[in-house]
């Protein structure tokens, strides 16, 4: 027998003599199972904590809205959207939300998925929201929606850049027949010397308006509202509307809050709403609700990414509702 054969047999014998420590392997497996279970339960606890810390929101009514509007409204409320399906419906424009699950008006936590069913049929389309868009972009969007650019007129504006759409007819999100014409009013920019446009003074202090009126030698009528819930000397309404041409013969009326200001600012309920960064201008409306009735706090257009900030005294309202493009998106208790 050769030396190599003898060494091979000795080596095999040594390997057979090494005992397998099954208890050690069992401990390792047990430890791995314990760590896995611990990680699983910690993950569940963390996720449950995150879910319960999400604020509750009101599910908005998106039925009859276009797909883009529905996504924007749900996004502003911290809700997600999932397409449930499509159905043919000759009386409803294509891309319109037919049904939603859950229904509007119920409370849901942020992050909840809202399932929607869209319409596939008809010869109707939605007019897009063109306010604030450059004319060229508005024309392109109309063509994409199978609509046509109608009459285009210009008007001076302090609010909109030159060449941007100020107004449209029909209004946004209206169902019309395909190939219908949409008429636009486009900003001609700030007016030349000699033409005075009315700025938007709502929510500003009266001294800002008084300086503007004095600089332009304009007369006005001041109307005091002692039932207002706004801080004293805050402008709550104006006539004419912003961007209207005014002159020395114009009838200008300014409604100002004359509420007793004995309450300290620390007793004011602060309202701040941030407009979504995406999309175009949105129509924001904020309403204070109380047992004595509803009061409109704000009503106007705001650019994407801008903020609406207001303050009202505690006790003047029970809750505040915020509407975006006519849709209730948020309700806040005044407390």
C-alpha positions as CSV (number, residue, x, y, z in Angstrom):
1,X,0.0,0.0,0.0
2,X,1.4,3.4,-1.0
3,X,2.0,6.3,1.4
4,X,-0.6,8.5,-0.3
5,X,-3.3,5.8,0.2
6,X,-2.5,5.5,3.9
7,X,-2.7,9.3,4.3
8,X,-6.1,9.4,2.5
9,X,-7.5,6.8,4.8
10,X,-6.2,8.6,7.9
11,X,-7.8,11.8,6.7
12,X,-11.2,10.2,6.2
13,X,-11.0,8.6,9.6
14,X,-10.4,12.0,11.2
15,X,-13.4,13.5,9.4
16,X,-15.6,10.7,10.6
17,X,-14.5,11.2,14.2
18,X,-15.6,15.0,14.2
19,X,-18.9,15.1,16.1
20,X,-21.8,17.4,14.9
21,X,-22.9,19.8,17.6
22,X,-26.7,19.7,16.9
23,X,-27.4,21.8,20.1
24,X,-25.2,24.6,18.7
25,X,-27.1,24.6,15.4
26,X,-30.4,24.6,17.2
27,X,-29.3,27.6,19.2
28,X,-28.3,29.5,16.1
29,X,-31.6,28.7,14.4
30,X,-33.6,29.7,17.5
31,X,-31.7,32.9,17.7
32,X,-32.4,33.7,14.0
33,X,-36.1,32.9,14.5
34,X,-36.2,35.2,17.6
35,X,-34.5,38.1,15.8
36,X,-36.9,37.6,12.8
37,X,-40.0,37.6,15.0
38,X,-38.7,40.6,17.0
39,X,-38.0,42.6,13.8
40,X,-41.5,41.6,12.5
41,X,-43.3,42.8,15.6
42,X,-41.2,46.0,15.9
43,X,-42.0,46.8,12.2
44,X,-45.8,46.2,12.9
45,X,-45.7,48.5,15.9
46,X,-43.8,51.2,14.0
47,X,-46.3,51.0,11.1
48,X,-49.3,51.1,13.4
49,X,-47.8,54.1,15.2
50,X,-47.3,55.9,11.9
51,X,-50.8,55.1,10.7
52,X,-52.4,56.3,13.9
53,X,-50.4,59.6,13.9
54,X,-51.8,60.5,10.4
55,X,-54.5,63.1,10.6
56,X,-58.0,62.4,9.6
57,X,-59.4,64.2,6.5
58,X,-62.8,64.4,4.8
59,X,-63.0,62.3,1.7
60,X,-63.9,64.9,-1.0
61,X,-66.6,64.4,-3.7
62,X,-64.8,63.8,-7.0
63,X,-67.8,62.5,-8.9
64,X,-68.2,64.4,-12.2
65,X,-64.6,65.7,-12.1
66,X,-62.0,65.1,-14.7
67,X,-59.1,62.7,-14.0
68,X,-56.6,65.5,-13.5
69,X,-58.9,67.4,-11.1
70,X,-59.7,64.2,-9.2
71,X,-56.0,63.5,-8.7
72,X,-55.2,67.0,-7.6
73,X,-58.1,67.1,-5.1
74,X,-57.2,63.8,-3.6
75,X,-53.5,64.7,-3.5
76,X,-54.3,68.0,-1.7
77,X,-56.1,65.9,1.0
78,X,-53.2,63.4,1.4
79,X,-55.3,60.6,-0.3
80,X,-54.2,58.2,-3.0
81,X,-56.1,57.2,-6.1
82,X,-56.5,53.8,-7.7
83,X,-58.3,53.2,-11.0
84,X,-61.0,50.6,-10.4
85,X,-62.1,50.4,-14.0
86,X,-63.8,52.1,-16.9
87,X,-67.5,52.2,-18.1
88,X,-69.1,53.4,-21.3
89,X,-71.5,56.3,-20.7
90,X,-72.7,58.4,-23.6
91,X,-74.1,61.2,-21.3
92,X,-70.8,61.7,-19.4
93,X,-67.6,63.1,-20.9
94,X,-64.7,60.7,-21.3
95,X,-62.3,60.7,-18.4
96,X,-65.0,61.8,-15.9
97,X,-65.2,60.1,-12.5
98,X,-68.5,58.1,-12.4
99,X,-68.1,56.5,-9.0
100,X,-65.8,56.5,-6.1
101,X,-65.1,54.2,-3.1
102,X,-65.3,55.3,-0.3
103,X,-68.1,57.8,-0.8
104,X,-67.5,61.5,-0.1
105,X,-68.1,63.0,3.3
106,X,-66.7,60.2,5.4
107,X,-63.6,60.6,7.6
108,X,-60.4,58.8,6.5
109,X,-56.8,58.9,7.5
110,X,-54.2,60.4,5.2
111,X,-52.7,57.8,2.8
112,X,-56.0,56.0,2.2
113,X,-56.7,54.8,-1.3
114,X,-59.8,56.1,-3.1
115,X,-60.9,53.8,-5.9
116,X,-62.5,55.5,-8.9
117,X,-64.3,54.3,-12.0
118,X,-64.0,56.6,-15.1
119,X,-66.3,57.2,-18.0
120,X,-65.2,56.0,-21.4
121,X,-67.9,57.4,-23.6
122,X,-69.6,60.1,-25.2
123,X,-68.9,63.0,-27.6
124,X,-68.4,65.4,-24.7
125,X,-65.1,66.7,-23.3
126,X,-64.1,68.8,-20.4
127,X,-62.8,72.4,-20.8
128,X,-59.4,72.6,-19.2
129,X,-58.4,75.2,-16.6
130,X,-56.5,77.8,-18.7
131,X,-56.3,80.6,-16.1
132,X,-52.7,81.7,-15.7
133,X,-51.3,79.8,-18.7
134,X,-49.4,81.5,-21.5
135,X,-51.6,81.8,-24.6
136,X,-49.5,79.4,-26.6
137,X,-49.7,76.7,-23.9
138,X,-53.5,77.3,-23.6
139,X,-53.9,76.8,-27.3
140,X,-51.9,73.5,-27.2
141,X,-54.0,72.2,-24.2
142,X,-57.2,73.0,-26.0
143,X,-56.1,71.0,-29.1
144,X,-55.1,68.1,-26.8
145,X,-58.7,68.1,-25.4
146,X,-60.1,68.3,-29.0
147,X,-61.3,71.8,-28.5
148,X,-60.6,75.0,-30.6
149,X,-59.2,78.4,-29.6
150,X,-62.0,81.0,-30.1
151,X,-61.9,84.8,-29.8
152,X,-58.9,86.2,-28.0
153,X,-59.1,89.7,-26.4
154,X,-56.6,91.6,-24.2
155,X,-57.1,93.4,-21.0
156,X,-54.7,95.2,-18.6
157,X,-53.9,93.4,-15.4
158,X,-51.9,93.8,-12.2
159,X,-52.4,90.2,-11.2
160,X,-51.3,88.3,-14.4
161,X,-48.2,88.5,-16.5
162,X,-48.5,89.8,-20.0
163,X,-49.7,87.0,-22.4
164,X,-51.3,84.9,-19.6
165,X,-54.9,83.9,-19.7
166,X,-57.0,86.0,-17.3
167,X,-60.4,84.5,-18.0
168,X,-62.1,81.9,-20.2
169,X,-65.5,81.1,-21.5
170,X,-66.8,78.4,-21.0
171,X,-65.3,78.2,-17.5
172,X,-63.0,75.3,-16.5
173,X,-64.3,71.8,-16.0
174,X,-67.5,72.3,-18.0
175,X,-68.7,69.5,-20.3
176,X,-68.9,70.7,-23.9
177,X,-69.1,69.0,-27.3
178,X,-65.9,68.1,-29.1
179,X,-64.4,70.9,-31.3
180,X,-66.2,73.6,-29.4
181,X,-64.5,77.0,-29.2
182,X,-63.2,78.5,-26.0
183,X,-62.9,82.3,-25.9
184,X,-60.0,83.8,-23.9
185,X,-59.1,87.1,-22.3
186,X,-55.3,87.5,-22.1
187,X,-53.3,89.9,-20.0
188,X,-51.8,92.9,-21.7
189,X,-49.6,93.5,-18.7
190,X,-49.7,96.6,-16.4
191,X,-51.6,99.6,-17.8
192,X,-49.8,102.6,-19.3
193,X,-49.6,105.9,-17.5
194,X,-53.0,107.5,-17.1
195,X,-55.0,104.2,-16.6
196,X,-55.6,103.1,-13.0
197,X,-56.5,99.5,-12.2
198,X,-58.1,98.5,-8.9
199,X,-55.7,96.2,-6.9
200,X,-56.9,93.4,-4.7
201,X,-57.0,94.9,-1.2
202,X,-58.9,92.1,0.6
203,X,-57.3,90.9,3.8
204,X,-55.0,94.0,3.8
205,X,-55.0,96.8,6.3
206,X,-57.0,100.0,5.5
207,X,-53.9,102.2,5.6
208,X,-52.5,100.4,2.6
209,X,-55.7,101.3,0.6
210,X,-55.8,104.8,1.9
211,X,-52.2,105.5,0.7
212,X,-53.1,104.1,-2.7
213,X,-56.3,106.2,-3.0
214,X,-54.4,109.3,-1.9
215,X,-51.6,108.8,-4.4
216,X,-54.1,108.4,-7.2
217,X,-56.4,111.2,-5.9
218,X,-59.4,108.9,-5.7
219,X,-62.5,109.3,-3.6
220,X,-64.1,106.3,-1.8
221,X,-66.8,105.3,0.6
222,X,-65.7,103.4,3.7
223,X,-68.2,100.9,5.2
224,X,-67.6,99.7,8.7
225,X,-68.6,96.2,9.7
226,X,-68.7,95.8,13.5
227,X,-69.9,92.2,13.1
228,X,-66.8,91.1,11.3
229,X,-64.7,88.4,12.8
230,X,-61.5,89.8,11.2
231,X,-59.1,92.0,13.1
232,X,-59.9,95.7,13.3
233,X,-59.1,97.8,10.2
234,X,-58.8,94.7,7.9
235,X,-60.4,95.2,4.5
236,X,-63.0,92.4,4.0
237,X,-64.7,93.5,0.7
238,X,-64.2,96.0,-2.1
239,X,-66.0,97.3,-5.1
240,X,-65.1,97.3,-7.9
241,X,-63.2,94.0,-8.2
242,X,-59.5,93.9,-8.8
243,X,-58.1,94.8,-12.2
244,X,-61.2,97.0,-12.9
245,X,-60.4,100.4,-14.4
246,X,-61.1,103.2,-12.0
247,X,-61.1,107.0,-12.3
248,X,-62.0,110.1,-10.2
249,X,-65.6,109.5,-11.2
250,X,-65.7,105.9,-10.1
251,X,-67.8,104.7,-7.2
252,X,-65.3,102.9,-4.9
253,X,-66.5,101.2,-1.8
254,X,-64.3,99.6,0.9
255,X,-65.8,97.4,3.6
256,X,-63.6,97.4,6.7
257,X,-63.7,95.4,9.9
258,X,-64.5,97.6,12.9
259,X,-64.6,94.7,15.4
260,X,-63.6,95.6,19.0
261,X,-59.9,94.9,19.2
262,X,-59.8,94.4,23.0
263,X,-58.9,90.8,22.5
264,X,-55.2,90.1,22.4
265,X,-53.5,88.6,19.4
266,X,-52.8,85.5,21.4
267,X,-56.5,84.7,21.4
268,X,-56.6,84.7,17.6
269,X,-57.1,81.4,15.8
270,X,-54.6,81.3,12.9
271,X,-55.7,79.8,9.6
272,X,-53.0,78.9,7.0
273,X,-53.6,77.0,3.8
274,X,-50.8,76.1,1.4
275,X,-51.8,75.8,-2.2
276,X,-50.4,72.7,-4.0
277,X,-47.2,73.3,-5.9
278,X,-48.4,71.6,-9.1
279,X,-51.0,72.7,-11.7
280,X,-52.4,76.1,-12.3
281,X,-54.1,78.7,-10.2
282,X,-56.8,77.5,-7.9
283,X,-59.9,79.2,-6.6
284,X,-59.7,79.2,-2.8
285,X,-62.7,79.8,-0.6
286,X,-62.6,79.7,3.2
287,X,-65.8,79.8,5.3
288,X,-66.2,80.1,9.1
289,X,-69.2,78.2,10.4
290,X,-71.1,79.0,13.7
291,X,-74.5,78.7,15.2
292,X,-75.4,82.1,14.0
293,X,-74.6,81.3,10.3
294,X,-71.7,81.0,7.9
295,X,-69.3,83.8,7.1
296,X,-67.0,83.9,4.1
297,X,-63.4,84.7,5.2
298,X,-61.7,84.4,1.8
299,X,-62.7,84.0,-1.8
300,X,-60.1,84.4,-4.6
301,X,-57.5,82.9,-6.9
302,X,-54.1,81.8,-5.7
303,X,-51.0,80.7,-7.5
304,X,-49.5,77.2,-7.0
305,X,-47.2,77.1,-4.0
306,X,-48.7,80.3,-2.4
307,X,-50.3,80.6,1.0
308,X,-53.5,82.0,2.3
309,X,-53.1,83.2,5.9
310,X,-56.0,84.6,8.1
311,X,-56.8,85.0,11.7
312,X,-60.1,85.0,13.5
313,X,-60.9,85.4,17.3
314,X,-61.7,82.2,19.3
315,X,-65.4,81.9,19.9
316,X,-66.4,83.6,16.6
317,X,-66.8,80.2,14.8
318,X,-67.0,76.5,15.6
319,X,-65.2,75.3,12.6
320,X,-63.6,76.5,9.3
321,X,-64.1,74.9,5.9
322,X,-61.7,75.2,3.0
323,X,-62.9,74.8,-0.6
324,X,-60.6,74.4,-3.6
325,X,-62.2,74.9,-7.0
326,X,-65.6,74.4,-5.3
327,X,-64.6,71.2,-3.6
328,X,-64.5,70.8,0.2
329,X,-61.0,69.7,0.9
330,X,-60.6,70.4,4.6
331,X,-62.5,71.1,7.8
332,X,-60.8,72.5,10.9
333,X,-62.3,72.9,14.4
334,X,-61.7,76.4,15.9
335,X,-60.1,75.4,19.2
